[in-house]
Amino acid sequence: MSLRDIPVRTLADAPTTLAELTGDRAVLVVNVASKCGLTPQYTGLVQLQQTYGPRGFTVVGVPCNQFMGQEPGSAEEIQEFCSTTYGVDFPLLEKADVNGDDRHPLYGTLTQTPDADGEAGDIQWNFEKFLLGRDGEVLARFRPGVEPQDPAVVAAIEKAIS
């Protein structure tokens, strides 16, 4: 099964897949949180969506409460926070575990991908990013401290959509 075909649910609790949700776009999957020191990365993610969305790209946010309880809200609270505070207009999935025994199957596959240093395995913190090509293959993994506007992220997106 392709990553794009793994069942997911939207933040509004509708069943879907990345393929249905994003079409044949390149996708940046990011585990997000509303009460984290890295939460301002939403600004950069929205900018990526605005810049590259028209060219066949989308961000998909996956709220996660596994890191010090930094995403405690309900689906409605998360949606309200994201849209009013940061103007998030990209898809958000339901809150999910990204590590451990209850890890979402999407992350079971994503975490097998190594980062730029060759390290695979568990998600380190909120705002870890995975770039998927239009075919659903994982092209790159960026750890939480890598900002959305980092030249490596931008170059990878440019290559994925060209």
C-alpha positions as CSV (number, residue, x, y, z in Angstrom):
1,M,0.0,0.0,0.0
2,S,1.3,3.5,-0.9
3,L,1.5,6.2,1.7
4,R,-1.1,8.0,-0.3
5,D,-3.6,5.2,0.2
6,I,-3.3,4.8,4.0
7,P,-6.6,5.7,5.6
8,V,-6.6,8.9,7.5
9,R,-9.3,11.2,8.9
10,T,-9.6,14.9,8.5
11,L,-9.8,17.2,11.6
12,A,-13.6,17.3,10.9
13,D,-13.6,13.4,11.3
14,A,-14.2,12.6,7.7
15,P,-12.5,9.4,6.4
16,T,-10.1,10.0,3.5
17,T,-6.6,9.3,2.2
18,L,-3.7,11.6,1.3
19,A,-4.5,10.7,-2.4
20,E,-8.1,11.8,-2.0
21,L,-7.2,14.8,0.1
22,T,-4.3,16.2,-2.0
23,G,-4.7,14.7,-5.5
24,D,-1.4,14.4,-7.3
25,R,0.3,17.2,-5.4
26,A,3.6,17.1,-3.6
27,V,2.8,17.0,0.1
28,L,4.7,18.3,3.2
29,V,3.3,16.2,6.1
30,V,4.0,18.0,9.5
31,N,3.0,17.0,13.0
32,V,1.8,20.2,14.6
33,A,0.9,21.6,18.0
34,S,-0.8,24.8,19.2
35,K,1.1,25.3,22.4
36,C,4.7,24.6,21.5
37,G,7.8,26.8,21.2
38,L,7.8,25.9,17.5
39,T,4.2,26.8,16.9
40,P,5.3,30.0,15.1
41,Q,6.4,27.6,12.3
42,Y,2.8,27.7,11.2
43,T,3.6,31.1,9.6
44,G,6.2,29.5,7.4
45,L,4.0,26.6,6.6
46,V,1.2,29.0,5.5
47,Q,3.7,30.9,3.4
48,L,4.9,27.6,1.7
49,Q,1.2,26.8,1.0
50,Q,0.6,30.2,-0.5
51,T,3.8,30.2,-2.6
52,Y,3.8,26.7,-3.9
53,G,0.1,25.6,-3.7
54,P,-0.7,27.0,-7.1
55,R,2.2,24.9,-8.5
56,G,1.0,21.5,-7.2
57,F,2.0,21.4,-3.6
58,T,0.2,21.3,-0.2
59,V,1.0,21.1,3.4
60,V,-0.9,18.6,5.5
61,G,-0.9,19.2,9.3
62,V,-1.2,16.3,11.8
63,P,-2.0,17.6,15.3
64,C,-0.2,15.6,17.9
65,N,-0.4,15.8,21.7
66,Q,2.5,13.4,22.5
67,F,5.1,16.0,23.3
68,M,4.4,17.5,26.7
69,G,0.7,17.8,26.0
70,Q,1.2,20.7,23.6
71,E,-1.9,20.0,21.5
72,P,-4.6,19.5,24.2
73,G,-7.5,21.0,22.3
74,S,-10.5,19.5,20.7
75,A,-10.8,19.3,16.9
76,E,-12.9,22.5,16.9
77,E,-10.4,24.3,19.2
78,I,-7.5,23.3,17.0
79,Q,-9.2,24.5,13.8
80,E,-10.2,27.8,15.4
81,F,-6.7,28.4,16.7
82,C,-5.0,27.5,13.4
83,S,-7.4,29.6,11.2
84,T,-7.7,32.7,13.4
85,T,-4.1,32.9,14.7
86,Y,-2.1,31.8,11.7
87,G,-4.6,31.8,8.7
88,V,-4.0,28.1,8.1
89,D,-5.7,27.1,4.9
90,F,-4.1,23.8,4.3
91,P,-5.7,20.5,5.3
92,L,-5.5,19.3,8.9
93,L,-5.9,15.7,9.9
94,E,-7.3,14.4,13.1
95,K,-5.1,14.4,16.2
96,A,-2.8,11.3,16.1
97,D,0.1,9.6,17.8
98,V,3.3,9.7,15.8
99,N,5.4,7.5,18.1
100,G,4.8,4.5,20.3
101,D,2.4,1.5,20.2
102,D,-0.5,3.6,19.1
103,R,1.4,5.4,16.3
104,H,-0.8,6.1,13.3
105,P,0.0,3.8,10.3
106,L,1.0,6.9,8.3
107,Y,3.8,7.6,10.8
108,G,4.7,3.9,11.0
109,T,5.9,4.3,7.4
110,L,7.2,7.9,7.5
111,T,9.5,7.2,10.5
112,Q,11.4,4.6,8.5
113,T,12.7,7.5,6.4
114,P,16.1,8.8,7.4
115,D,16.8,12.5,7.7
116,A,19.8,14.4,6.1
117,D,22.1,12.8,8.7
118,G,20.9,9.3,7.9
119,E,18.9,8.9,11.1
120,A,15.5,7.2,10.8
121,G,13.2,6.4,13.7
122,D,10.9,8.2,16.1
123,I,9.6,11.7,15.6
124,Q,11.8,13.9,17.8
125,W,9.3,16.7,18.6
126,N,6.4,18.8,17.1
127,F,6.9,20.2,13.6
128,E,8.9,17.3,12.1
129,K,8.4,17.5,8.3
130,F,8.2,14.8,5.6
131,L,8.1,15.8,1.9
132,L,6.3,13.4,-0.4
133,G,6.6,13.5,-4.1
134,R,3.5,13.4,-6.4
135,D,3.9,9.6,-6.5
136,G,3.7,9.4,-2.7
137,E,7.4,8.5,-2.2
138,V,9.1,10.2,0.7
139,L,11.7,12.5,-0.8
140,A,13.0,14.2,2.4
141,R,12.7,14.4,6.2
142,F,13.4,17.6,8.1
143,R,13.7,17.6,11.9
144,P,11.7,20.0,14.0
145,G,14.4,22.7,14.2
146,V,14.4,23.1,10.5
147,E,12.2,26.0,9.6
148,P,9.7,25.8,6.8
149,Q,11.6,28.5,4.9
150,D,15.0,26.8,5.3
151,P,16.8,26.7,1.9
152,A,16.9,22.9,2.0
153,V,13.1,22.7,2.4
154,V,12.5,25.2,-0.3
155,A,14.9,23.5,-2.7
156,A,13.3,20.1,-2.0
157,I,9.8,21.5,-2.7
158,E,11.0,23.2,-5.9
159,K,12.5,19.9,-7.1
160,A,9.3,17.9,-6.2
161,I,7.0,20.2,-8.1
162,S,9.2,20.8,-11.2
